Amino acid sequence: MADLDDLTDGERFRSSVPTPVEPYFLRGSGALDWGMQNRLARIFRPATGRTVMLAIDHGYFQGPTTGLERIDLSIVPLLPLADALMTTRGVLRSTVPSASGTPIVLRASGGPSVLKDLSDEQIAVRMHDAARLNVCAVAVQVFIGGEHETQSVHNLTRLVDEAQVYGIPVLAVTAVGRELTRDARYLRLAVRICAELGAHAVKTYYCDEDFDTVTASCPVPVVVAGGRKLPEADALAMAYDAIRQGACGVDMGRNIFQSECPEAMLRAVTSIVHDGAKPAAALDLFHEHLSTAD
């Protein structure tokens, strides 16, 4: 046997070379367990520390949203281009191919429809089912300043506790009602509360002024929501400004699947988030792919 031979002084042990200790690439995640870090590294590219998530979970409260009437036709072809897909377990089981390698961020809260007060949400997924679905993160809506603020915060903390058992990260989604102002002061409050209560990443909205203070004051990655449908040039400019001011990615839905050419738009957004393209160059890329598609 080799270990019985007199080989203990060989060069193969490289005793003069120290064992490397590599810091984890994602902010606020260095102390997480291996499973948590592994799942986050599938959502956020280690090379850039950023992500382009495709959000298609709108139907859980507003039904067949324009562009999502046939997810099998409109969304499934886009999966290879997205870093992660944010969806519900119903769509995941019924429509998303199990052979897809795109990481899943699973919507885990729900309850009221657009006909009711949206802040009255509950936890809608048990964590063992999320683990069974092999998701990389679960997402929960948090309504800071909403009528049911405390309940939604409790949803977050309960999900964080349960997700910890399975090594699944939690994405807190800061909801902004019509009566709340999307300014830096409010967004700082919302994202910081979510991070303080254990969220591993926070999804929030972009604001034109002082957005850098929102990302700077949040100790975990901030991902920017796409929000309402914008002209392609405006959506690309928003993505660029958000990344430039410290966001670790975008989670776009309507600005992708309601675009004139969703594939072209997804490629253009990716060029900004991961390749550092300026908005004008990204828009040129969009038009290039748009003409090719035509």
C-alpha positions in Angstrom: 0.0 0.0 0.0 1.3 3.4 -0.9 0.7 4.9 2.6 2.9 2.3 4.1 5.8 3.2 1.8 8.3 5.8 2.8 6.8 8.6 0.7 5.8 11.2 3.4 8.6 13.6 2.5 7.7 13.8 -1.2 7.1 17.1 -3.1 3.5 16.1 -3.6 2.5 17.6 -0.2 3.7 21.1 -1.3 4.2 22.1 2.3 5.7 25.4 1.3 2.5 26.5 -0.5 -0.2 27.8 2.0 -3.8 26.5 1.6 -5.8 29.3 -0.1 -8.6 30.9 1.8 -10.9 32.5 -0.8 -13.4 35.1 0.4 -17.0 34.5 -0.8 -17.7 36.9 -3.7 -21.2 38.0 -2.7 -21.6 40.8 -0.1 -23.0 39.8 3.3 -22.8 36.1 2.5 -19.4 35.1 3.7 -20.7 33.4 6.9 -23.4 31.3 5.2 -23.3 27.5 5.0 -22.0 25.8 1.9 -25.4 25.0 0.6 -26.6 28.6 0.9 -23.5 29.9 -0.8 -23.8 27.3 -3.6 -27.4 28.2 -4.3 -26.6 31.9 -4.3 -23.7 31.3 -6.7 -26.1 29.7 -9.1 -28.3 32.8 -9.1 -25.5 35.4 -9.0 -22.6 34.8 -11.5 -19.4 34.5 -9.5 -17.5 36.2 -12.2 -19.5 39.4 -11.9 -21.4 39.0 -8.6 -24.5 40.0 -10.5 -27.7 38.4 -11.9 -30.3 38.9 -14.6 -33.5 37.3 -13.2 -36.6 36.8 -15.3 -39.7 37.4 -13.3 -42.9 35.6 -14.4 -44.7 35.2 -11.1 -47.3 38.0 -11.8 -50.1 35.5 -12.3 -50.2 34.6 -8.6 -52.2 37.8 -7.9 -53.3 39.1 -11.3 -54.0 36.1 -13.4 -52.9 35.7 -17.1 -50.8 38.8 -17.4 -50.2 40.2 -20.9 -47.2 38.3 -22.3 -47.7 35.3 -19.9 -50.9 33.9 -21.4 -48.9 30.9 -22.8 -45.7 30.6 -20.7 -44.7 27.5 -22.6 -44.5 29.6 -25.8 -43.3 33.0 -24.6 -41.1 32.1 -21.6 -39.6 28.6 -22.0 -37.5 29.6 -25.0 -36.0 32.4 -23.0 -34.8 30.2 -20.1 -31.2 29.6 -21.4 -30.7 33.4 -21.5 -31.7 34.1 -17.9 -29.5 33.7 -14.8 -32.6 32.7 -12.8 -36.3 32.4 -13.2 -38.7 33.8 -10.6 -41.9 31.8 -10.7 -44.6 29.9 -8.8 -44.6 26.2 -8.0 -47.7 25.7 -10.1 -46.0 27.1 -13.3 -42.8 25.3 -12.4 -44.4 21.9 -12.2 -46.8 22.3 -15.1 -44.8 24.3 -17.6 -41.0 24.6 -16.9 -39.0 21.6 -18.3 -37.4 19.7 -15.5 -34.3 19.4 -17.7 -33.8 23.1 -17.6 -30.6 24.2 -16.0 -31.9 27.7 -15.1 -32.0 28.3 -11.4 -35.4 28.9 -9.8 -36.4 31.6 -7.3 -39.7 30.4 -6.0 -42.6 32.7 -5.0 -43.5 31.6 -1.5 -46.1 34.1 -0.4 -49.6 34.9 -1.7 -53.2 35.2 -0.9 -55.2 38.2 -2.1 -55.8 39.0 -5.8 -55.7 42.4 -7.4 -59.3 42.7 -6.3 -58.3 42.9 -2.7 -55.7 44.5 -0.4 -52.4 42.9 -1.7 -50.6 43.4 1.6 -52.8 40.7 3.3 -50.4 37.9 2.2 -49.5 34.7 3.9 -46.8 32.1 3.5 -48.1 30.0 0.5 -45.4 27.3 0.2 -44.0 24.9 2.8 -40.2 24.7 2.8 -40.0 21.0 2.3 -41.9 21.5 -1.0 -39.4 24.1 -2.1 -36.6 21.7 -1.3 -38.4 19.0 -3.2 -38.5 21.3 -6.2 -34.8 21.9 -5.9 -35.1 25.7 -6.0 -32.2 28.0 -5.4 -34.1 30.6 -3.3 -37.6 31.5 -2.1 -39.2 34.9 -2.4 -41.6 36.6 0.0 -43.3 40.0 -0.3 -42.8 42.5 2.5 -45.1 45.5 2.7 -43.3 48.1 4.8 -45.8 50.8 5.5 -48.7 48.7 4.3 -51.8 47.9 6.2 -50.6 44.4 7.0 -46.9 45.3 7.5 -46.4 43.3 10.6 -48.0 40.2 9.1 -45.7 40.4 6.0 -42.6 40.9 8.2 -43.6 37.8 10.2 -44.0 36.0 6.9 -40.3 36.9 6.1 -38.9 35.9 9.5 -40.8 32.6 9.5 -39.6 31.8 6.1 -36.0 32.7 7.0 -36.2 30.3 10.0 -37.6 27.5 7.9 -35.3 28.1 5.0 -32.3 27.9 7.2 -33.0 24.3 8.0 -32.8 23.4 4.3 -30.0 25.8 3.3 -32.3 27.8 0.9 -31.7 31.6 0.6 -34.6 34.0 1.0 -35.2 36.9 -1.3 -37.3 39.6 0.3 -39.3 41.6 -2.2 -40.2 45.1 -1.0 -43.7 46.0 -2.1 -44.6 49.6 -2.8 -48.3 50.4 -2.7 -49.9 53.3 -4.6 -49.9 55.4 -1.4 -46.2 55.0 -0.7 -43.5 57.1 -2.3 -40.6 55.3 -4.1 -37.9 57.6 -2.9 -34.5 56.8 -1.4 -35.7 57.5 2.2 -38.5 54.9 2.0 -36.4 52.3 0.0 -33.5 52.6 2.5 -36.0 51.8 5.3 -37.6 48.9 3.5 -34.4 47.1 2.3 -32.6 47.6 5.6 -35.5 46.1 7.6 -35.5 43.1 5.3 -31.8 42.6 5.6 -31.8 43.1 9.4 -34.5 40.4 9.7 -32.5 37.8 7.8 -33.1 38.1 4.1 -30.2 36.9 2.1 -31.0 39.3 -0.8 -33.5 42.1 -1.3 -35.5 43.0 -4.4 -36.6 46.6 -4.5 -37.4 49.5 -6.9 -35.0 52.0 -8.5 -35.3 55.7 -7.7 -33.8 58.5 -9.7 -32.2 60.3 -6.7 -29.7 58.9 -4.2 -30.3 55.2 -5.1 -26.6 54.6 -4.2 -27.6 55.3 -0.6 -30.1 52.4 -0.8 -27.6 49.9 -1.9 -24.9 51.2 0.4 -27.1 50.9 3.5 -28.1 47.3 2.7 -25.6 44.7 3.9 -26.9 42.0 1.4 -27.2 42.1 -2.4 -29.9 44.5 -3.8 -31.7 43.4 -7.0 -33.8 46.0 -8.8 -37.3 45.3 -10.0 -38.2 46.1 -13.5 -41.6 47.5 -12.6 -44.1 48.7 -15.1 -43.4 48.4 -18.8 -41.1 51.1 -20.1 -39.8 51.9 -23.6 -36.8 49.7 -24.2 -34.3 52.7 -24.1 -35.7 53.8 -20.7 -35.6 50.3 -19.2 -32.0 49.8 -20.3 -31.0 53.2 -18.9 -32.6 52.3 -15.6 -30.8 48.9 -15.5 -27.5 50.7 -16.2 -28.0 53.4 -13.5 -29.0 50.8 -11.0 -25.9 48.7 -11.6 -23.7 51.8 -11.6 -25.1 52.7 -8.2 -24.5 49.4 -6.5 -27.3 47.0 -7.5 -26.2 43.4 -7.9 -28.6 42.8 -10.7 -32.1 43.2 -12.0 -35.3 41.1 -11.9 -37.3 42.1 -14.9 -40.6 40.8 -16.0 -42.8 43.1 -18.1 -39.9 44.9 -19.6 -38.8 41.6 -21.0 -41.8 39.5 -21.9 -43.9 42.6 -23.0 -41.1 43.9 -25.2 -41.4 43.9 -28.9 -38.7 41.2 -28.9 -38.2 39.6 -25.5 -35.1 37.7 -26.5 -33.4 40.8 -27.8 -34.3 42.7 -24.7 -33.0 40.0 -22.4 -29.7 39.9 -24.3 -29.5 43.7 -24.1 -30.1 43.8 -20.4 -27.5 41.1 -19.9 -24.9 43.1 -21.8 -25.4 45.9 -19.3 -25.4 43.8 -16.1 -22.6 41.4 -16.9 -20.6 43.1 -19.7 -20.7 46.7 -18.6 -22.3 48.0 -21.8 -23.6 51.5 -21.9 -27.4 52.0 -22.5 -26.8 53.2 -26.1 -24.7 50.1 -26.9 -27.3 47.9 -25.3 -30.0 49.5 -27.3 -28.0 48.9 -30.5 -27.7 45.3 -29.5 -31.5 45.1 -29.0 -32.1 46.5 -32.5 -29.6 44.2 -34.0 -31.3 41.1 -32.5 -34.7 42.6 -33.3 -33.8 42.9 -37.0 -32.4 39.4 -37.0 -35.6 38.1 -35.5 -37.6 39.9 -38.1 
